[in-house]
Amino acid sequence: MLPLRDRLPTRRAPIVNYLLIGLNVLVFIWERASLGAGIPGRALLSDWGLVPAHLLAYPAEGVVNVFTSMFMHDPHGWMHIAGNMLFLWIFGDNVEDALGRGRYLAFYLLSGIVAALAQVLIAPHSHVPMVGASGAIAGVLAAYGSLYPRSPITVLNPIPLLWLFFGLFFELPAWVVILEFFVMNLISAFGTGAAMAGGGVAFFAHLGGFVAGLFLVRAFLRRAPRREHDRWGGFRSRPRKPPPGYYYPPHRPWDG
């Protein structure tokens, strides 16, 4: 299922989320320009991506690549960065709204760091460079699912036969969409061995970032987000709104 949008507005402009998206896009443009200038993509990713074996052999040098790898994507195509930025656009603004700008930036970076270390732990001798914002964004998804599990998410209907019943688009509660992301990565991680010795998707980085997000969101959230927002009410029914003046009590940092 491909999420397309949510219904949850923010109380102020998500400046940090915009900057993160912008930085990822600018780095991707630089990568594409470097390819056009004749720099091999493999060399580009090796220089700035996270190589587990290099990090363990030269930690002082490799630690810089932990951060730079979070803002790089495969320069040979658009799908990698397009998918990541779509997820960050949909879910990141509301997590920033709940945590605050400074806390959100720290939360994002820490989720990315844990994601990177999870992949290093699984494949410590790998010489394949790892790049992408997916690990940090997985943490954002976990935070959103914890904070707003019933928020309706518009998704693209992946089964043409069901277009007759639900249309091309339909809505699901956030917890279903985000749980599907976690389960698919879990199945893929153990189904492929996930050592990433020969390249491919770093599924354990996604899982590590997701688990980090589940714990970090509670550490970074000072109080419950007092938010009125639509709640999923079924495939065809209109989303249910909480009664006027309703807010989430301080001792519950999520609405599930």
DRENSE-127609 format. One record per atom (N, C-alpha, C): x, y, z; residue in three letters. Coordinates in nm, 2 decimals. Example, Ala and Ser with C-alpha at 12.3 -4.5 7.8 and 13.67 -1.06 7.14 Angstrom:
# DRENSE-127609
east;north;up;rest
1.32;-0.57;0.78;ala
1.23;-0.45;0.78;ala
1.32;-0.33;0.78;ala
1.28;-0.22;0.71;ser
1.37;-0.11;0.71;ser
1.29;0.00;0.79;ser
This chain:
# DRENSE-127609
east;north;up;rest
0.08;-0.12;0.00;met
0.00;0.00;0.00;met
0.09;0.12;0.00;met
0.05;0.22;-0.09;leu
0.13;0.34;-0.10;leu
0.05;0.45;-0.03;leu
0.09;0.51;0.08;pro
0.02;0.62;0.14;pro
0.04;0.75;0.06;pro
-0.07;0.83;0.05;leu
-0.06;0.95;-0.03;leu
-0.08;1.08;0.05;leu
-0.16;1.07;0.16;arg
-0.18;1.19;0.24;arg
-0.24;1.15;0.37;arg
-0.24;1.24;0.47;asp
-0.32;1.22;0.59;asp
-0.41;1.34;0.61;asp
-0.49;1.34;0.71;arg
-0.59;1.45;0.73;arg
-0.55;1.54;0.85;arg
-0.43;1.51;0.91;leu
-0.40;1.58;1.04;leu
-0.32;1.70;1.01;leu
-0.38;1.82;1.04;pro
-0.31;1.95;1.01;pro
-0.20;1.97;1.12;pro
-0.12;2.06;1.10;thr
-0.02;2.11;1.20;thr
-0.06;2.24;1.25;thr
-0.01;2.27;1.37;arg
-0.04;2.40;1.44;arg
0.05;2.51;1.39;arg
0.17;2.47;1.34;arg
0.26;2.57;1.29;arg
0.34;2.50;1.18;arg
0.41;2.59;1.10;ala
0.48;2.53;0.98;ala
0.59;2.44;1.03;ala
0.60;2.32;0.97;pro
0.70;2.22;1.00;pro
0.83;2.25;0.94;pro
0.90;2.36;0.99;ile
1.02;2.41;0.92;ile
1.13;2.30;0.91;ile
1.15;2.23;1.02;val
1.26;2.13;1.02;val
1.23;2.02;0.92;val
1.11;1.98;0.91;asn
1.07;1.87;0.82;asn
1.10;1.92;0.67;asn
1.06;2.05;0.65;tyr
1.08;2.11;0.51;tyr
1.23;2.11;0.48;tyr
1.31;2.15;0.59;leu
1.46;2.16;0.57;leu
1.52;2.02;0.54;leu
1.47;1.92;0.61;leu
1.52;1.78;0.59;leu
1.49;1.74;0.45;leu
1.37;1.76;0.40;ile
1.33;1.72;0.27;ile
1.42;1.80;0.17;ile
1.43;1.93;0.19;gly
1.51;2.01;0.10;gly
1.66;1.97;0.09;gly
1.71;1.93;0.21;leu
1.85;1.89;0.21;leu
1.87;1.76;0.14;leu
1.78;1.67;0.16;asn
1.79;1.54;0.08;asn
1.78;1.56;-0.07;asn
1.69;1.65;-0.11;val
1.67;1.68;-0.25;val
1.80;1.74;-0.31;val
1.86;1.84;-0.23;leu
1.98;1.91;-0.28;leu
2.09;1.81;-0.29;leu
2.11;1.72;-0.20;val
2.22;1.63;-0.20;val
2.20;1.53;-0.32;val
2.07;1.50;-0.35;phe
2.04;1.41;-0.46;phe
2.08;1.48;-0.59;phe
2.04;1.61;-0.60;ile
2.08;1.68;-0.72;ile
2.23;1.69;-0.74;ile
2.30;1.71;-0.63;trp
2.45;1.71;-0.64;trp
2.50;1.57;-0.68;trp
2.44;1.46;-0.64;glu
2.48;1.33;-0.68;glu
2.46;1.31;-0.83;glu
2.34;1.35;-0.88;arg
2.31;1.34;-1.02;arg
2.41;1.42;-1.10;arg
2.44;1.54;-1.05;ala
2.54;1.63;-1.12;ala
2.68;1.56;-1.13;ala
2.71;1.50;-1.02;ser
2.84;1.43;-1.01;ser
2.85;1.32;-1.11;ser
2.74;1.24;-1.13;leu
2.74;1.14;-1.23;leu
2.76;1.20;-1.37;leu
2.69;1.31;-1.39;gly
2.70;1.38;-1.52;gly
2.84;1.43;-1.55;gly
2.92;1.45;-1.44;ala
3.06;1.50;-1.45;ala
3.15;1.39;-1.47;ala
3.10;1.26;-1.47;gly
3.19;1.15;-1.49;gly
3.24;1.08;-1.36;gly
3.19;1.12;-1.25;ile
3.23;1.05;-1.12;ile
3.14;0.92;-1.11;ile
3.20;0.80;-1.10;pro
3.13;0.68;-1.09;pro
3.04;0.68;-0.97;pro
2.91;0.63;-0.98;gly
2.82;0.62;-0.87;gly
2.87;0.54;-0.76;gly
2.94;0.43;-0.79;arg
2.99;0.34;-0.68;arg
3.10;0.42;-0.60;arg
3.18;0.50;-0.66;ala
3.28;0.57;-0.59;ala
3.22;0.68;-0.50;ala
3.11;0.74;-0.56;leu
3.04;0.85;-0.49;leu
2.98;0.79;-0.36;leu
2.92;0.68;-0.37;leu
2.85;0.62;-0.25;leu
2.95;0.57;-0.15;leu
3.06;0.51;-0.20;ser
3.16;0.46;-0.11;ser
3.23;0.57;-0.03;ser
3.25;0.69;-0.09;asp
3.31;0.80;-0.03;asp
3.22;0.86;0.08;asp
3.09;0.87;0.06;trp
3.00;0.94;0.15;trp
2.90;0.85;0.21;trp
2.88;0.73;0.16;gly
2.79;0.64;0.23;gly
2.85;0.57;0.35;gly
2.77;0.49;0.42;leu
2.82;0.42;0.53;leu
2.86;0.28;0.49;leu
2.99;0.25;0.50;val
3.04;0.11;0.48;val
3.07;0.05;0.61;val
3.00;-0.05;0.65;pro
3.02;-0.11;0.78;pro
3.16;-0.15;0.82;pro
3.23;-0.22;0.72;ala
3.37;-0.26;0.75;ala
3.46;-0.14;0.77;ala
3.44;-0.04;0.70;his
3.52;0.08;0.71;his
3.49;0.15;0.84;his
3.37;0.16;0.88;leu
3.33;0.22;1.01;leu
3.40;0.15;1.13;leu
3.40;0.01;1.13;leu
3.46;-0.06;1.23;leu
3.61;-0.06;1.23;leu
3.67;-0.05;1.11;ala
3.82;-0.04;1.10;ala
3.87;0.10;1.13;ala
3.79;0.20;1.09;tyr
3.84;0.34;1.11;tyr
3.72;0.42;1.17;tyr
3.69;0.40;1.29;pro
3.57;0.46;1.35;pro
3.57;0.62;1.35;pro
3.69;0.67;1.37;ala
3.70;0.82;1.37;ala
3.66;0.88;1.24;ala
3.70;0.81;1.13;glu
3.66;0.86;0.99;glu
3.52;0.82;0.96;glu
3.48;0.70;0.99;gly
3.35;0.65;0.95;gly
3.24;0.71;1.02;gly
3.26;0.77;1.13;val
3.14;0.83;1.20;val
3.08;0.95;1.12;val
3.16;1.02;1.05;val
3.11;1.12;0.96;val
3.01;1.07;0.86;val
3.05;0.95;0.80;asn
2.97;0.89;0.70;asn
2.83;0.84;0.76;asn
2.82;0.82;0.89;val
2.70;0.78;0.95;val
2.59;0.89;0.92;val
2.64;1.02;0.93;phe
2.55;1.13;0.91;phe
2.53;1.16;0.76;phe
2.64;1.16;0.68;thr
2.62;1.19;0.54;thr
2.54;1.09;0.47;thr
2.55;0.96;0.51;ser
2.47;0.86;0.45;ser
2.32;0.88;0.46;ser
2.28;0.95;0.57;met
2.13;0.97;0.59;met
2.07;1.06;0.48;met
2.16;1.14;0.42;phe
2.10;1.24;0.32;phe
2.14;1.20;0.18;phe
2.19;1.08;0.16;met
2.22;1.04;0.02;met
2.12;0.93;-0.02;met
2.10;0.92;-0.16;his
2.02;0.82;-0.21;his
2.08;0.76;-0.34;his
2.03;0.65;-0.39;asp
2.09;0.60;-0.51;asp
2.07;0.70;-0.62;asp
2.18;0.74;-0.68;pro
2.17;0.85;-0.78;pro
2.13;0.80;-0.92;pro
2.12;0.67;-0.94;his
2.09;0.62;-1.07;his
1.94;0.62;-1.10;his
1.85;0.65;-1.01;gly
1.71;0.65;-1.03;gly
1.64;0.74;-0.93;gly
1.51;0.76;-0.95;trp
1.43;0.85;-0.87;trp
1.35;0.78;-0.77;trp
1.32;0.66;-0.78;met
1.23;0.59;-0.69;met
1.27;0.59;-0.55;met
1.40;0.57;-0.52;his
1.45;0.57;-0.38;his
1.42;0.69;-0.31;his
1.46;0.81;-0.36;ile
1.44;0.93;-0.29;ile
1.29;0.97;-0.30;ile
1.22;0.95;-0.41;ala
1.08;0.98;-0.42;ala
1.00;0.92;-0.31;ala
1.02;0.79;-0.29;gly
0.94;0.71;-0.19;gly
0.98;0.76;-0.05;gly
1.10;0.78;-0.02;asn
1.14;0.83;0.11;asn
1.08;0.97;0.14;asn
1.09;1.06;0.04;met
1.04;1.20;0.07;met
0.89;1.20;0.08;met
0.82;1.11;0.01;leu
0.68;1.11;0.02;leu
0.64;1.07;0.16;leu
0.70;0.97;0.22;phe
0.67;0.92;0.36;phe
0.71;1.03;0.46;phe
0.82;1.10;0.43;leu
0.86;1.21;0.53;leu
0.77;1.32;0.52;leu
0.72;1.35;0.40;trp
0.62;1.46;0.38;trp
0.49;1.44;0.45;trp
0.44;1.31;0.44;ile
0.31;1.28;0.50;ile
0.32;1.27;0.65;ile
0.42;1.21;0.71;phe
0.42;1.18;0.85;phe
0.51;1.27;0.93;phe
0.62;1.33;0.87;gly
0.71;1.40;0.95;gly
0.66;1.53;1.01;gly
0.57;1.60;0.94;asp
0.52;1.73;0.99;asp
0.45;1.72;1.12;asp
0.37;1.61;1.13;asn
0.29;1.60;1.26;asn
0.38;1.55;1.37;asn
0.48;1.47;1.35;val
0.57;1.43;1.45;val
0.65;1.56;1.50;val
0.69;1.64;1.41;glu
0.76;1.77;1.45;glu
0.66;1.85;1.53;glu
0.54;1.86;1.49;asp
0.44;1.94;1.56;asp
0.42;1.89;1.70;asp
0.43;1.76;1.72;ala
0.41;1.70;1.86;ala
0.54;1.72;1.95;ala
0.65;1.70;1.88;leu
0.78;1.70;1.96;leu
0.84;1.84;1.98;leu
0.81;1.93;1.88;gly
0.88;2.06;1.88;gly
1.00;2.05;1.78;gly
1.04;2.16;1.73;arg
1.14;2.16;1.62;arg
1.27;2.10;1.66;arg
1.33;2.15;1.77;gly
1.46;2.10;1.82;gly
1.46;1.96;1.85;gly
1.35;1.91;1.93;arg
1.34;1.77;1.96;arg
1.32;1.68;1.84;arg
1.25;1.73;1.75;tyr
1.22;1.65;1.63;tyr
1.35;1.63;1.55;tyr
1.43;1.73;1.54;leu
1.56;1.72;1.47;leu
1.65;1.61;1.54;leu
1.66;1.62;1.67;ala
1.74;1.53;1.75;ala
1.68;1.39;1.73;ala
1.55;1.38;1.74;phe
1.48;1.25;1.72;phe
1.51;1.19;1.59;phe
1.50;1.27;1.48;tyr
1.53;1.22;1.35;tyr
1.67;1.17;1.33;tyr
1.76;1.24;1.38;leu
1.90;1.20;1.37;leu
1.94;1.08;1.45;leu
1.88;1.07;1.57;leu
1.91;0.96;1.65;leu
1.85;0.83;1.59;leu
1.73;0.84;1.54;ser
1.67;0.73;1.47;ser
1.75;0.68;1.36;ser
1.81;0.78;1.28;gly
1.90;0.74;1.17;gly
2.03;0.67;1.22;gly
2.08;0.72;1.33;ile
2.20;0.66;1.38;ile
2.18;0.52;1.43;ile
2.07;0.50;1.50;val
2.04;0.36;1.55;val
2.01;0.27;1.43;val
1.95;0.32;1.33;ala
1.92;0.24;1.20;ala
2.05;0.20;1.14;ala
2.15;0.29;1.13;ala
2.28;0.26;1.07;ala
2.35;0.16;1.16;ala
2.35;0.17;1.29;leu
2.42;0.08;1.37;leu
2.36;-0.06;1.37;leu
2.23;-0.07;1.35;ala
2.16;-0.20;1.34;ala
2.21;-0.27;1.22;ala
2.22;-0.20;1.11;gln
2.27;-0.27;0.99;gln
2.42;-0.31;1.00;gln
2.50;-0.22;1.07;val
2.64;-0.26;1.09;val
2.65;-0.38;1.18;val
2.56;-0.39;1.28;leu
2.56;-0.51;1.36;leu
2.53;-0.64;1.29;leu
2.44;-0.63;1.19;ile
2.40;-0.74;1.12;ile
2.50;-0.78;1.01;ile
2.57;-0.68;0.95;ala
2.67;-0.71;0.85;ala
2.79;-0.63;0.87;ala
2.87;-0.67;0.98;pro
2.98;-0.59;1.02;pro
3.10;-0.59;0.92;pro
3.11;-0.69;0.83;his
3.22;-0.71;0.74;his
3.18;-0.67;0.60;his
3.06;-0.61;0.58;ser
3.01;-0.57;0.45;ser
3.09;-0.45;0.40;ser
3.12;-0.45;0.27;his
3.19;-0.34;0.20;his
3.09;-0.27;0.11;his
2.97;-0.30;0.12;val
2.86;-0.23;0.04;val
2.82;-0.10;0.11;val
2.83;0.01;0.04;pro
2.79;0.14;0.10;pro
2.64;0.14;0.12;pro
2.60;0.19;0.24;met
2.46;0.21;0.27;met
2.42;0.35;0.27;met
2.32;0.39;0.20;val
2.27;0.53;0.19;val
2.12;0.53;0.20;val
2.07;0.65;0.23;gly
1.93;0.66;0.24;gly
1.87;0.71;0.37;gly
1.76;0.78;0.36;ala
1.70;0.84;0.48;ala
1.60;0.74;0.54;ala
1.59;0.62;0.48;ser
1.48;0.52;0.52;ser
1.49;0.49;0.67;ser
1.60;0.47;0.73;gly
1.61;0.44;0.87;gly
1.55;0.54;0.96;gly
1.59;0.67;0.94;ala
1.54;0.78;1.02;ala
1.39;0.80;0.99;ala
1.35;0.78;0.87;ile
1.20;0.79;0.84;ile
1.12;0.68;0.90;ile
1.18;0.56;0.91;ala
1.11;0.45;0.98;ala
1.09;0.49;1.13;ala
1.18;0.56;1.19;gly
1.16;0.61;1.32;gly
1.04;0.71;1.33;gly
1.03;0.80;1.23;val
0.92;0.89;1.22;val
0.79;0.82;1.20;val
0.79;0.71;1.12;leu
0.66;0.63;1.11;leu
0.62;0.57;1.24;leu
0.72;0.52;1.32;ala
0.68;0.46;1.45;ala
0.63;0.57;1.54;ala
0.69;0.69;1.54;ala
0.64;0.79;1.63;ala
0.50;0.83;1.59;ala
0.47;0.85;1.46;tyr
0.34;0.89;1.41;tyr
0.23;0.78;1.46;tyr
0.27;0.65;1.44;gly
0.18;0.55;1.47;gly
0.15;0.54;1.62;gly
0.25;0.58;1.71;ser
0.23;0.59;1.85;ser
0.14;0.70;1.89;ser
0.16;0.82;1.82;leu
0.09;0.94;1.86;leu
-0.05;0.94;1.80;leu
-0.07;0.90;1.68;tyr
-0.20;0.92;1.61;tyr
-0.24;0.79;1.54;tyr
-0.26;0.68;1.61;pro
-0.28;0.55;1.54;pro
-0.41;0.54;1.46;pro
-0.51;0.63;1.50;arg
-0.64;0.62;1.43;arg
-0.65;0.73;1.32;arg
-0.55;0.81;1.30;ser
-0.56;0.91;1.20;ser
-0.58;0.85;1.06;ser
-0.67;0.89;0.98;pro
-0.70;0.83;0.85;pro
-0.59;0.87;0.75;pro
-0.54;0.76;0.68;ile
-0.44;0.78;0.58;ile
-0.50;0.74;0.45;ile
-0.49;0.83;0.35;thr
-0.53;0.79;0.21;thr
-0.42;0.71;0.14;thr
-0.46;0.59;0.10;val
-0.36;0.50;0.03;val
-0.41;0.47;-0.11;val
-0.32;0.43;-0.19;leu
-0.35;0.39;-0.33;leu
-0.39;0.24;-0.32;leu
-0.50;0.21;-0.38;asn
-0.55;0.07;-0.38;asn
-0.46;-0.01;-0.47;asn
-0.39;-0.11;-0.41;pro
-0.30;-0.19;-0.49;pro
-0.36;-0.30;-0.57;pro
-0.49;-0.33;-0.55;ile
-0.55;-0.44;-0.62;ile
-0.66;-0.39;-0.71;ile
-0.64;-0.40;-0.84;pro
-0.73;-0.35;-0.94;pro
-0.87;-0.40;-0.92;pro
-0.89;-0.53;-0.89;leu
-1.02;-0.59;-0.87;leu
-1.10;-0.51;-0.76;leu
-1.03;-0.47;-0.66;leu
-1.10;-0.40;-0.55;leu
-1.14;-0.25;-0.58;leu
-1.09;-0.21;-0.70;trp
-1.13;-0.07;-0.74;trp
-1.28;-0.06;-0.76;trp
-1.34;-0.18;-0.80;leu
-1.49;-0.18;-0.81;leu
-1.56;-0.16;-0.68;leu
-1.50;-0.19;-0.57;phe
-1.57;-0.18;-0.44;phe
-1.52;-0.06;-0.36;phe
-1.40;-0.03;-0.37;phe
-1.34;0.08;-0.29;phe
-1.29;0.20;-0.37;phe
-1.28;0.19;-0.50;gly
-1.22;0.29;-0.58;gly
-1.07;0.28;-0.59;gly
-1.01;0.38;-0.66;leu
-0.87;0.38;-0.68;leu
-0.80;0.42;-0.55;leu
-0.86;0.49;-0.46;phe
-0.81;0.53;-0.33;phe
-0.91;0.50;-0.22;phe
-0.85;0.47;-0.11;phe
-0.93;0.45;0.01;phe
-0.85;0.49;0.14;phe
-0.92;0.49;0.25;glu
-0.85;0.53;0.37;glu
-0.84;0.41;0.47;glu
-0.73;0.42;0.54;leu
-0.70;0.32;0.65;leu
-0.65;0.39;0.77;leu
-0.67;0.34;0.89;pro
-0.61;0.40;1.00;pro
-0.46;0.39;1.00;pro
-0.39;0.49;1.05;ala
-0.24;0.50;1.04;ala
-0.18;0.37;1.09;ala
-0.23;0.31;1.20;trp
-0.16;0.20;1.26;trp
-0.16;0.08;1.16;trp
-0.26;0.07;1.07;val
-0.25;-0.04;0.97;val
-0.15;-0.01;0.87;val
-0.14;0.11;0.82;val
-0.04;0.14;0.72;val
0.10;0.13;0.77;val
0.12;0.17;0.89;ile
0.26;0.17;0.95;ile
0.29;0.03;0.99;ile
0.20;-0.05;1.04;leu
0.22;-0.19;1.08;leu
0.26;-0.27;0.95;leu
0.19;-0.24;0.84;glu
0.22;-0.31;0.72;glu
0.37;-0.28;0.67;glu
0.41;-0.15;0.69;phe
0.55;-0.12;0.66;phe
0.65;-0.20;0.75;phe
0.62;-0.21;0.88;phe
0.71;-0.29;0.97;phe
0.71;-0.43;0.93;phe
0.59;-0.49;0.91;val
0.58;-0.64;0.89;val
0.65;-0.67;0.75;val
0.63;-0.59;0.65;met
0.69;-0.62;0.52;met
0.85;-0.61;0.53;met
0.90;-0.52;0.61;asn
1.04;-0.51;0.63;asn
1.09;-0.63;0.71;asn
1.02;-0.67;0.81;leu
1.05;-0.78;0.89;leu
1.06;-0.91;0.81;leu
0.96;-0.93;0.73;ile
0.96;-1.05;0.64;ile
1.08;-1.05;0.54;ile
1.10;-0.93;0.48;ser
1.20;-0.92;0.38;ser
1.34;-0.94;0.45;ser
1.36;-0.88;0.57;ala
1.49;-0.89;0.64;ala
1.53;-1.04;0.66;ala
1.44;-1.11;0.72;phe
1.47;-1.25;0.75;phe
1.46;-1.34;0.63;phe
1.38;-1.30;0.53;gly
1.36;-1.38;0.42;gly
1.48;-1.37;0.32;gly
1.55;-1.26;0.32;thr
1.66;-1.25;0.23;thr
1.80;-1.26;0.30;thr
1.80;-1.29;0.43;gly
1.92;-1.30;0.50;gly
1.97;-1.16;0.54;gly
1.94;-1.05;0.47;ala
1.96;-0.92;0.50;ala
2.10;-0.88;0.54;ala
2.20;-0.96;0.51;ala
2.34;-0.92;0.54;ala
2.38;-0.82;0.44;ala
2.31;-0.80;0.33;met
2.34;-0.70;0.23;met
2.48;-0.71;0.18;met
2.54;-0.83;0.18;ala
2.68;-0.85;0.13;ala
2.69;-0.82;-0.02;ala
2.58;-0.85;-0.09;gly
2.59;-0.82;-0.24;gly
2.51;-0.70;-0.28;gly
2.46;-0.62;-0.19;gly
2.38;-0.51;-0.23;gly
2.24;-0.53;-0.20;gly
2.16;-0.43;-0.22;gly
2.01;-0.44;-0.20;gly
1.97;-0.34;-0.09;gly
1.85;-0.37;-0.04;val
1.79;-0.29;0.06;val
1.83;-0.33;0.20;val
1.87;-0.23;0.28;ala
1.91;-0.25;0.42;ala
1.79;-0.26;0.51;ala
1.73;-0.38;0.51;phe
1.60;-0.40;0.58;phe
1.62;-0.38;0.73;phe
1.73;-0.43;0.78;phe
1.76;-0.42;0.93;phe
1.78;-0.28;0.97;phe
1.82;-0.19;0.88;ala
1.83;-0.05;0.92;ala
1.69;0.01;0.93;ala
1.60;-0.03;0.85;his
1.46;0.01;0.86;his
1.40;-0.04;1.00;his
1.43;-0.16;1.03;leu
1.38;-0.22;1.16;leu
1.44;-0.15;1.28;leu
1.57;-0.12;1.27;gly
1.64;-0.06;1.38;gly
1.59;0.08;1.40;gly
1.56;0.16;1.29;gly
1.51;0.29;1.30;gly
1.37;0.29;1.36;gly
1.29;0.19;1.32;phe
1.15;0.18;1.36;phe
1.15;0.16;1.51;phe
1.22;0.06;1.56;val
1.22;0.03;1.70;val
1.28;0.15;1.78;val
1.38;0.22;1.73;ala
1.43;0.34;1.80;ala
1.32;0.44;1.81;ala
1.24;0.46;1.70;gly
1.14;0.56;1.71;gly
1.03;0.53;1.81;gly
1.00;0.40;1.83;leu
0.90;0.37;1.93;leu
0.94;0.41;2.07;leu
1.07;0.40;2.10;phe
1.12;0.43;2.23;phe
1.15;0.58;2.24;phe
1.21;0.64;2.14;leu
1.26;0.77;2.15;leu
1.14;0.87;2.16;leu
1.03;0.84;2.09;val
0.92;0.94;2.09;val
0.87;0.96;2.23;val
0.87;0.86;2.32;arg
0.83;0.88;2.45;arg
0.93;0.95;2.54;arg
1.05;0.94;2.50;ala
1.16;1.02;2.57;ala
1.16;1.16;2.53;ala
1.12;1.19;2.41;phe
1.13;1.33;2.36;phe
1.00;1.41;2.38;phe
0.89;1.34;2.40;leu
0.76;1.40;2.41;leu
0.74;1.45;2.56;leu
0.74;1.58;2.58;arg
0.72;1.64;2.71;arg
0.58;1.62;2.77;arg
0.48;1.63;2.68;arg
0.34;1.62;2.72;arg
0.26;1.57;2.61;arg
0.14;1.52;2.64;ala
0.06;1.47;2.53;ala
0.02;1.58;2.43;ala
0.02;1.55;2.30;pro
-0.02;1.65;2.20;pro
-0.17;1.68;2.21;pro
-0.21;1.80;2.25;arg
-0.36;1.83;2.26;arg
-0.41;1.86;2.12;arg
-0.45;1.76;2.05;arg
-0.49;1.77;1.91;arg
-0.63;1.72;1.89;arg
-0.71;1.80;1.83;glu
-0.83;1.75;1.77;glu
-0.80;1.70;1.63;glu
-0.83;1.58;1.59;his
-0.81;1.54;1.46;his
-0.91;1.43;1.42;his
-0.92;1.42;1.29;asp
-1.01;1.32;1.23;asp
-0.97;1.18;1.27;asp
-1.06;1.09;1.30;arg
-1.03;0.95;1.32;arg
-1.09;0.86;1.22;arg
-1.02;0.76;1.18;trp
-1.07;0.67;1.08;trp
-1.20;0.60;1.13;trp
-1.30;0.60;1.04;gly
-1.43;0.55;1.08;gly
-1.48;0.44;0.98;gly
-1.40;0.39;0.90;gly
-1.44;0.28;0.81;gly
-1.40;0.32;0.67;gly
-1.42;0.23;0.58;phe
-1.37;0.25;0.44;phe
-1.46;0.35;0.37;phe
-1.59;0.36;0.40;arg
-1.68;0.45;0.33;arg
-1.73;0.56;0.42;arg
-1.73;0.54;0.55;ser
-1.79;0.64;0.64;ser
-1.69;0.76;0.65;ser
-1.75;0.87;0.69;arg
-1.66;0.99;0.71;arg
-1.58;0.98;0.83;arg
-1.46;1.03;0.84;pro
-1.38;1.02;0.96;pro
-1.46;1.08;1.08;pro
-1.44;1.02;1.20;arg
-1.50;1.07;1.32;arg
-1.41;1.17;1.39;arg
-1.47;1.28;1.43;lys
-1.39;1.38;1.50;lys
-1.42;1.37;1.65;lys
-1.33;1.40;1.73;pro
-1.35;1.40;1.88;pro
-1.44;1.52;1.91;pro
-1.52;1.51;2.02;pro
-1.61;1.62;2.06;pro
-1.53;1.75;2.09;pro
-1.60;1.87;2.07;pro
-1.53;1.99;2.09;pro
-1.47;2.00;2.23;pro
-1.35;2.06;2.24;gly
-1.28;2.07;2.36;gly
-1.21;1.95;2.41;gly
-1.22;1.84;2.34;tyr
-1.15;1.72;2.39;tyr
-1.00;1.73;2.37;tyr
-0.93;1.68;2.46;tyr
-0.78;1.67;2.45;tyr
-0.74;1.54;2.52;tyr
-0.62;1.51;2.48;tyr
-0.56;1.38;2.54;tyr
-0.49;1.41;2.67;tyr
-0.52;1.33;2.77;pro
-0.47;1.36;2.91;pro
-0.32;1.35;2.91;pro
-0.25;1.43;2.99;pro
-0.11;1.44;2.99;pro
-0.03;1.30;3.01;pro
-0.10;1.21;3.08;his
-0.03;1.08;3.11;his
-0.04;0.99;2.99;his
-0.10;1.02;2.88;arg
-0.11;0.93;2.77;arg
-0.06;1.00;2.64;arg
0.07;0.97;2.60;pro
0.13;1.03;2.49;pro
0.08;0.98;2.35;pro
-0.02;0.90;2.35;trp
-0.08;0.85;2.22;trp
-0.23;0.83;2.24;trp
-0.30;0.83;2.13;asp
-0.45;0.83;2.14;asp
-0.51;0.70;2.12;asp
-0.43;0.59;2.12;gly
-0.49;0.46;2.10;gly
-0.53;0.39;2.23;gly
